[in-house]
Amino acid sequence: MTSEATWITDARWWGAAATLGAGLGLAMAFAPEFAVGGLLVASLLFVFSRSRHRSELLVGMYWIAYVIYTIIFYGVIVRFGFYPFYLAFLLSIVLALRRSGLRVDPVLFWLYAGYMVTMLASFFGFQEPIDSAVVQIVLPHLVGALVLLQFRSREGLRVPIPALILGSLTIAGYVVFRSAQAGFRYRGDIEANPNGAAMVIGFGVLAAVITLLEPSVRSSRRWRTVGLLVAIAAMVYSILLLASRGLAISLLLSILVVVGRTFLRERRGAWVVLVLLVAVGGGLLLPGGQQLVERVTSQEAEFASAGSRFPLWRVTIDSIASGDLRELLFGHGFASTAPVVEASFAGQPSVHSNYLRVFHEFGLLSLVLFVALHAYLLFRGWQIPGSDGLMVLGFSVLLIMEGVTGDVAVTFPFWLAIGYLGAIVSWHAAEPDPGRDVRLVR
């Protein structure tokens, strides 16, 4: 368990990382050249700093800069703006190889690598030019692997969590601000994809709930608990404004799973459900808070068909079924789903399902590896004790459910989460840590 002195030291570092990440995210929109140079300098400073968790702090700084730039400044294009981060990630990996080495769970490695191979194999016969749009689909998979390799100890697994919550809370504040400016119009009136923004905020809610379940948080200074409660309330309200039905259902299920496991094993944590009910109830009473309920009740037919997803799914399934054995096993090729869907639904390039997209484009073998990767994380999340296990378990449920009605496996937040969960699993794959309570390990 982290001591008070250690926590304060870490707080200073992640506070500096959060401030720097936010500043660079803002600068990216107004002064791209300055921001790119600043990212390069800051990334190198973090890699060579004397912080005990410099690479883990870099992950937190990347998250904050990324969500601010891509959601608050949606539409502002900065080519190669985040590449200094990736260079710093690679340099950190090289330094780790020269020092203490890297740690990766072998099962996770082969599932991840196998899926990557099937995805890259889908480029055989790809006729379109490899432009930035293609790179932005492939790159998140690689960034997830880089994040997986940034963690140097079990203690370091907890370092990015404050930055995760802070980044999500920043987006929540932006959503509330924009909604108020627009008179609480439909879905927050933001330019970015409201479902994507809701997923980013949902990550913060889940991380805050899991942190709240830690006995060390509730038994320490009261301001931490109060701060987490306020943050959860603000983020829940912003999700109500964004009215993302799929995210709301996925987040609810993931929270029920982590609270349920905590209660079953330690007979505590049920009070968190009451906190969430109060947060939702309070949000519904605030201006615009009824949008999620209205979106469900006013479109019952659409909701019954998973938000008009079924027609998109049927078209994709028909295309899969019409293929030959090779296409069934190895897919129809990279980015082949969009033209199939758009042929029947003009202006709709997404099938709105991770699993159908993977099956159609990469084939049955890739789908098996993709599902197995999720299942393995879910299984290990149930096994790993404490809050680390809750993070893996809760986020696995959230990602699995989000993938049912959303094509989120082409996004950076999805693969950042996969990389982080993989790091937790990897650091719990070896012998038990003497400093931890491992009585719950099966």
Sequence and secondary structure as in RCSB ss.txt:
>XXXX:A:sequence
MTSEATWITDARWWGAAATLGAGLGLAMAFAPEFAVGGLLVASLLFVFSRSRHRSELLVGMYWIAYVIYTIIFYG
VIVRFGFYPFYLAFLLSIVLALRRSGLRVDPVLFWLYAGYMVTMLASFFGFQEPIDSAVVQIVLPHLVGALVLLQ
FRSREGLRVPIPALILGSLTIAGYVVFRSAQAGFRYRGDIEANPNGAAMVIGFGVLAAVITLLEPSVRSSRRWRT
VGLLVAIAAMVYSILLLASRGLAISLLLSILVVVGRTFLRERRGAWVVLVLLVAVGGGLLLPGGQQLVERVTSQE
AEFASAGSRFPLWRVTIDSIASGDLRELLFGHGFASTAPVVEASFAGQPSVHSNYLRVFHEFGLLSLVLFVALHA
YLLFRGWQIPGSDGLMVLGFSVLLIMEGVTGDVAVTFPFWLAIGYLGAIVSWHAAEPDPGRDVRLVR
>XXXX:A:secstr
   HHHHHHHHHHHHHHHHHHHHHHHHHHH HHHHHHHHHHHHHHHHHSS TTHHHHHHHHHHHHHHIIIIITTT
   TTTTHHHHHHHHHHHHHHHHTT     HHHHHHHHHHHHHHHHTTTT  S   HHHHHHHHHHHHHHHHHTT
  SSGGGGTTHHHHHHHHHHHHHHHHHHHHHTTS GGGG SS HHHHHHHHHHHHHHHHHHHT HHHHTS HHHH
HHHHHHHHHHHHHHHHHT HHHHHHHHHHHHHHHHHHHHHHS  THHHHHHHHHHHHHHHSTTTTHHHHHHHTTH
HHHHTTTTHHHHHHHHHHHHHTS HHHHHH S TT HHHHHHHHSTT    S HHHHHHHHH HHHHHHHHHHHH
HHHHHHHHS HHHHHHHHHHHHHHHHHHHH  GGGSHHHHHHHHHHHHHHHHTSSS  TTS  TT  
